[in-house]
Amino acid sequence: MNRVTLMIPALNEARALPATIANVAALDPQPDEILLVDGDSDDDTLALAIAAGWRTMVSPTRGRGPQINFGVDQAQGEVICILHADSLLPTDAIAHVRAVLQDPRISLATFMPIIRGKKTRWFTTAHNWWKTYYPAITHPHLFVRGVRLLFGDHAMFFRRADFLRIGGIPADATIMEEADLCIGFARIGKLKMTRKPVITSDRRIAAWGPLKANYIYLKVGLAWTFGMRHRLKDMYPDIR
């Protein structure tokens, strides 16, 4: 049975981590490895992860893309599941990951995101699902080859060997790094969003409001589409 590494790339996530730690502790079965890859936080992120018994390391380069690359390189599992620090998995997540990747045709898969805080954000959840089909409009040549935009808050999972085979995430991808992964993984297999839910935080929507948040999501997606990678970070400020 393939070993599963649950990887959490994090930066200043001390507020979100207690709920994530409790969620991960309740997983049955447990992952074979829980790895937090820190971007040199200046809060208690590392201390909380260490107290939880997680394996921790600090990436030499800050940014979700570089942190994921570094973590995959160091991971001990044959299968990697990327969990955002503000997201919560179903109890049987690890069994689900193993079951889905028994199909050798699937190179990259995710859970189905539901955006929730004090209430469920159904409109943005629907937009999040609809965004996965952006390539049908913006990159039809990629869409017909199987590219669908799956995102980090969907809790992506894949085989470590396949990630290394496609070269990981481009070094300059700090925002929308998932899009580059989807293009790479589509070259070697199928992409799939499963129906198993993952709960992801609505903290950006709570901070910006639903209309502004969905406008920003759309703007970032279009900017990536038209090759404006250098502007993405300015368009998508951190919310902690």
C-alpha positions as CSV (number, residue, x, y, z in Angstrom):
1,M,0.0,0.0,0.0
2,N,1.4,3.4,-1.0
3,R,2.5,5.7,1.8
4,V,0.6,9.0,1.9
5,T,2.3,12.3,2.9
6,L,-0.2,15.0,3.9
7,M,1.7,18.2,3.2
8,I,0.7,21.6,4.5
9,P,2.5,24.6,2.9
10,A,2.1,27.5,5.4
11,L,3.1,31.1,6.2
12,N,1.9,32.8,9.3
13,E,-1.0,30.4,9.8
14,A,-1.1,30.3,13.6
15,R,-4.8,31.4,13.7
16,A,-6.0,28.7,11.3
17,L,-3.8,25.8,12.4
18,P,-5.5,24.7,15.6
19,A,-8.6,23.7,13.7
20,T,-6.5,22.0,11.0
21,I,-4.5,20.1,13.6
22,A,-7.7,18.8,15.2
23,N,-9.1,17.9,11.8
24,V,-5.9,16.0,10.8
25,A,-5.8,14.2,14.2
26,A,-9.3,12.8,13.5
27,L,-8.4,11.3,10.1
28,D,-8.9,7.5,10.0
29,P,-6.7,6.1,8.8
30,Q,-3.9,8.6,9.6
31,P,-1.5,9.7,6.8
32,D,1.9,8.0,6.9
33,E,3.5,11.4,7.2
34,I,2.3,14.9,8.1
35,L,4.7,17.5,6.8
36,L,4.4,21.2,7.3
37,V,6.6,23.2,4.9
38,D,6.9,26.7,6.3
39,G,7.8,29.9,4.5
40,D,9.7,31.3,7.4
41,S,6.7,32.5,9.5
42,D,7.1,35.1,12.2
43,D,4.2,33.8,14.3
44,D,3.7,30.4,16.1
45,T,3.0,28.4,13.0
46,L,6.1,26.1,13.4
47,A,5.6,25.8,17.2
48,L,2.0,24.6,16.8
49,A,3.0,22.1,14.1
50,I,5.9,20.7,16.2
51,A,3.6,20.5,19.3
52,A,1.2,18.5,17.2
53,G,3.9,16.0,16.4
54,W,4.1,16.9,12.7
55,R,7.3,16.8,10.7
56,T,8.3,20.4,9.9
57,M,10.8,22.2,7.7
58,V,11.5,25.7,6.5
59,S,11.6,26.2,2.7
60,P,14.7,28.1,1.5
61,T,12.3,30.1,-0.8
62,R,9.0,31.6,0.4
63,G,5.9,31.1,-1.8
64,R,3.4,28.3,-2.1
65,G,4.9,27.0,-5.3
66,P,8.5,26.9,-4.1
67,Q,7.4,25.5,-0.7
68,I,5.5,22.7,-2.4
69,N,8.4,21.9,-4.7
70,F,10.7,21.7,-1.6
71,G,8.3,19.6,0.4
72,V,7.7,17.1,-2.4
73,D,11.4,16.7,-2.8
74,Q,11.7,15.9,0.9
75,A,8.5,13.9,1.4
76,Q,8.7,10.2,2.4
77,G,5.4,9.1,0.9
78,E,4.8,7.8,-2.6
79,V,1.5,9.8,-2.7
80,I,1.2,13.5,-1.8
81,C,-1.9,15.3,-0.7
82,I,-1.6,19.1,-0.4
83,L,-3.8,20.6,2.3
84,H,-4.1,24.3,2.8
85,A,-3.7,25.4,6.4
86,D,-7.3,26.8,6.4
87,S,-8.9,23.7,4.9
88,L,-10.5,20.7,6.6
89,L,-10.6,17.1,5.2
90,P,-13.3,14.4,5.6
91,T,-12.4,11.8,8.1
92,D,-11.8,9.1,5.5
93,A,-9.7,11.4,3.3
94,I,-6.5,9.2,3.2
95,A,-8.5,6.1,2.2
96,H,-10.2,8.1,-0.5
97,V,-6.8,9.4,-1.8
98,R,-5.5,5.8,-2.0
99,A,-8.7,4.5,-3.7
100,V,-8.7,7.2,-6.4
101,L,-5.1,6.8,-7.3
102,Q,-5.5,3.1,-7.8
103,D,-6.6,4.1,-11.2
104,P,-3.3,4.4,-13.1
105,R,-4.9,6.7,-15.7
106,I,-5.4,9.5,-13.1
107,S,-2.4,11.7,-12.6
108,L,-4.0,14.4,-10.5
109,A,-7.1,14.5,-8.4
110,T,-8.8,16.7,-5.8
111,F,-11.6,16.8,-3.4
112,M,-14.7,19.0,-4.1
113,P,-14.4,22.3,-2.3
114,I,-17.1,23.8,-0.1
115,I,-16.3,27.4,1.1
116,R,-17.5,27.9,4.6
117,G,-17.0,30.0,7.7
118,K,-19.9,31.0,9.9
119,K,-22.0,30.2,6.9
120,T,-21.6,28.3,3.6
121,R,-20.8,30.6,0.7
122,W,-22.8,28.8,-1.9
123,F,-22.3,31.4,-4.7
124,T,-18.6,31.4,-4.4
125,T,-18.5,27.6,-4.0
126,A,-20.4,27.4,-7.4
127,H,-18.0,29.9,-8.9
128,N,-15.1,27.9,-7.6
129,W,-16.5,24.9,-9.5
130,W,-17.2,26.9,-12.6
131,K,-13.7,28.2,-12.7
132,T,-12.3,24.7,-13.2
133,Y,-13.7,25.0,-16.8
134,Y,-12.0,28.3,-17.7
135,P,-9.7,26.5,-20.2
136,A,-12.7,25.6,-22.3
137,I,-13.0,29.3,-23.1
138,T,-9.5,30.7,-22.6
139,H,-7.3,27.7,-23.7
140,P,-9.5,25.4,-25.8
141,H,-6.4,23.7,-27.2
142,L,-5.5,22.7,-23.7
143,F,-9.1,21.8,-22.7
144,V,-9.4,19.3,-25.5
145,R,-6.2,17.7,-24.1
146,G,-7.9,17.2,-20.7
147,V,-6.7,20.4,-18.9
148,R,-9.1,21.5,-16.2
149,L,-8.2,24.1,-13.6
150,L,-8.1,22.4,-10.2
151,F,-7.0,24.6,-7.4
152,G,-5.1,24.3,-4.2
153,D,-8.1,24.8,-1.9
154,H,-9.5,21.6,-3.5
155,A,-6.8,19.6,-1.6
156,M,-4.8,18.2,-4.6
157,F,-3.3,14.7,-4.5
158,F,-0.9,12.9,-6.9
159,R,1.9,10.5,-7.0
160,R,5.3,11.9,-6.0
161,A,7.0,10.2,-9.0
162,D,4.6,11.9,-11.4
163,F,5.2,15.3,-9.8
164,L,8.9,14.9,-10.3
165,R,8.4,13.6,-13.8
166,I,6.6,16.8,-14.9
167,G,9.2,19.0,-13.3
168,G,7.1,20.3,-10.4
169,I,5.9,23.8,-10.3
170,P,7.7,26.5,-12.3
171,A,10.1,28.5,-10.1
172,D,8.3,31.8,-10.8
173,A,4.8,30.5,-9.9
174,T,3.8,32.0,-6.6
175,I,0.2,32.5,-7.4
176,M,-1.9,30.2,-9.6
177,E,0.7,27.5,-9.3
178,E,-2.1,25.0,-9.5
179,A,-2.8,26.0,-13.1
180,D,0.8,25.1,-14.1
181,L,0.5,21.8,-12.3
182,C,-2.7,21.0,-14.1
183,I,-1.1,21.6,-17.5
184,G,1.8,19.4,-16.6
185,F,-0.2,16.5,-15.1
186,A,-2.6,16.6,-18.1
187,R,0.4,15.6,-20.3
188,I,0.7,12.3,-18.5
189,G,-2.8,11.4,-17.4
190,K,-6.3,12.4,-16.5
191,L,-7.4,15.1,-14.1
192,K,-10.3,14.5,-11.8
193,M,-12.3,16.4,-9.2
194,T,-13.9,13.8,-7.0
195,R,-17.2,14.3,-5.1
196,K,-15.7,13.9,-1.7
197,P,-15.9,17.3,0.0
198,V,-13.2,19.4,1.6
199,I,-14.1,22.5,3.6
200,T,-12.1,25.6,2.8
201,S,-12.1,28.8,4.8
202,D,-14.2,31.8,3.6
203,R,-11.7,34.3,5.2
204,R,-11.1,36.2,2.0
205,I,-14.8,36.5,1.3
206,A,-15.3,37.6,4.9
207,A,-12.6,40.3,4.5
208,W,-13.4,41.5,1.0
209,G,-17.1,40.8,0.7
210,P,-18.6,38.3,-1.8
211,L,-18.7,40.6,-4.9
212,K,-15.1,41.9,-4.5
213,A,-13.8,38.4,-3.7
214,N,-15.3,36.8,-6.8
215,Y,-14.2,39.8,-8.9
216,I,-10.6,39.2,-7.6
217,Y,-10.8,35.5,-8.4
218,L,-12.0,36.3,-11.9
219,K,-9.3,38.9,-12.4
220,V,-6.5,36.7,-11.3
221,G,-7.7,33.9,-13.5
222,L,-7.9,36.1,-16.5
223,A,-4.5,37.7,-15.8
224,W,-3.0,34.2,-15.7
225,T,-4.8,33.3,-18.9
226,F,-3.2,36.3,-20.7
227,G,0.3,35.7,-19.4
228,M,0.4,38.4,-16.8
229,R,2.1,36.2,-14.2
230,H,4.2,39.1,-12.9
231,R,1.1,40.9,-11.7
232,L,-0.7,38.1,-10.0
233,K,0.8,38.5,-6.5
234,D,-0.3,42.2,-6.4
235,M,-3.8,41.2,-7.4
236,Y,-4.2,38.6,-4.7
237,P,-3.1,40.0,-1.3
238,D,-2.6,37.7,1.7
239,I,-5.5,37.3,4.2
240,R,-4.6,35.7,7.6
